[in-house]
Amino acid sequence: MNTMTTPSRDARHQRGATLIEVLVSFLIVSFGLLSLLALQNNAIKYNKTTELRALATLLATDLGERMRANPAAAELGLYDQRDVYTPMTAQPVRTPCHAAATQACATPDAMAAQDVSEWRRLLFQALPQADAHVRMDATTGLADIWLAWRDPTGGSEAVGDTDDAIRECPLDFVADGAQPAGLERPRCAYFSIAITSGG
């Protein structure tokens, strides 16, 4: 005589509890994976920001070397760029000293014009929506260089401080509230480079 055994109430209850535990485990793993994806996204964003800051450092050093090679023009302010921040939308035109690239520039001002035009072309190629602000102080022999660009990762943290002496961008370059609606202030990097021994 065959007798069918029915599972006890305790056994049925235990199988249901195991299923809930599995579902909770899946939920925890899903949250963990989402957190890892967000972490990876932030890492990519910060890597791009670091890369752009490294390029800005190389560009500032390049301009400093050009100014050191032509100190007379630098002291006269021929490398200065004091306009307000205006993102470059097209590659600047090169201003060569001579038609033949092998000839040296005849005068310091011609060399400065060529240097600035070549350097601004490099700036356009390296940083997105970039512009520069350069001030040479002949009495101290120092050049103050600010490079500004818009971060493609959408970085929106405030730049600089309210004190014009220590802010990343001077007010005559990037004024507070001067950006068009919907656009964040550009990121800025500041460099002070010794060009001459000063007066």
Buried (B, 14 or more C-beta within 10 A) or exposed (E): EEEEEEEEEEEEEEEEEEEEEEEEEEEEEEEEEEEEEEEEEEEEBEEBBEEBBEBBEEBBEBBBEBBBEBBEBBBBBBBBBEEEBEBBEEEBEEBBBEEEEEEEBEEBBBBBBBBBBBBBBBBBEBBBBBBBBBBBBBEBBBBBBBBBBBBEBEBEEEBBEEEEEEBBBBEEBBEEEEBEEEEBBBBBBBBEBEBBEEE
